[in-house]
Amino acid sequence: MASIKIQNLSVDMGCKVSGYIKVTNTELLLPITLISGKREGKNVLITGGIHNSEYVGIQAAIELADEINPEDICGNVIIMPLINRTGFENRTMSLTYEDNKNLNREFPGNKEGTLSERITYFIEKELFSISDYYIDLHCGDGYEDLIHYVYCQGKANDEIKYWSRKMAEAVNVDYIVESQSDKGGAYNYAGSIGLPGILLERGCMGKWSKEEVEADKRDVESVLSVLGVLDKENLLENNNAKFITNTIYENSKYTGCWYPNYKSGDFFKRGDILGTVKDYFGNTLDICTAKVDGVILYQTGSLSLLKDGPMIAYGELV
């Protein structure tokens, strides 16, 4: 008997299968790999490419799907390396090609909505519904300068928050950021419906490297090991990550040019000027001033800045 089945794909215990599944009410086919262990256990969902130019996570998921051995796992690992396939194939960065929407802002979706809404509805109904844990792989988008860090769920019940933080603590990064939202992201929404998850950030500016991909893979394997799904030794590393509970996200009030005074990972004090927004004649439109002492998690790394778009995000260090 098949241990797991999604649409036309099924896999027996101790086996692996790859193929495509169709997003409900669309013609869109998404790549997926089902890996079933020789022993019963939990189901772990791994996704990449919700933002289609965040290549580190996409490549890490592709390689994990090839490298994870069914004999080494208990339960099932479901890997979808490229959720925003049409965006990837049209290089639209954060947005779905057909409707210009950010998938990570569309949960729980709508089966009769735009393509983005149908994709997110499909993910919840067919993937979240059969999963026990969730790992979402991201990195800085084509315009984002970013340090390596991991998000855990902060707006969920105590058991979900416990497992989310336990997963995050298995990741080898300097910062664990506790999200204070139950929306605005696949992993946040997952937590709100009882699915423990994390979002891993590594890499930025539309680039990827073998070293970053290998680090992502080690982190995923470490999380799977902590969850009792992957049977491998010597995966865990000492993690002295700082825990951040207050994160400030600053969007731009203007379309114009962005001139940051710091880089991602830099420390600053409350009242420091983090950057300036100017028009095309060099006139100052806005000055971004730090509200707390903190560290820059990510910021716009391009000159171009869009009104209401991301400008800078930083965590308070206590």
Secondary structure, DSSP 4 states (H G I P E B T S, - for coil): -EEEEETTEEEETT-EEEEEEEPTTS--EEEEEEEE-SEEEEEEEEEE-SSTT-HHHHHHHHHHHHH--GGGBEEEEEEES-S-HHHHHHT-TTB-TTT--BGGG-TT--TTS-HHHHHHHHIIIIIGGG-SEEEEEE---TTEEE--EEEEE-SS-HHHHHHHHHHHTTS-SSEEEEE--SSSSHHHHHHHTT--EEEEE---TT---HHHHHHHHHHHHHHHHHTT-B--SS------PEEE--EEEEE-SSSEEEEESS-TT-EE-TT-EEEEEE-TTS-EEEEEE-SSSEEEEEEE-SSEE-TTSEEEEEEE--
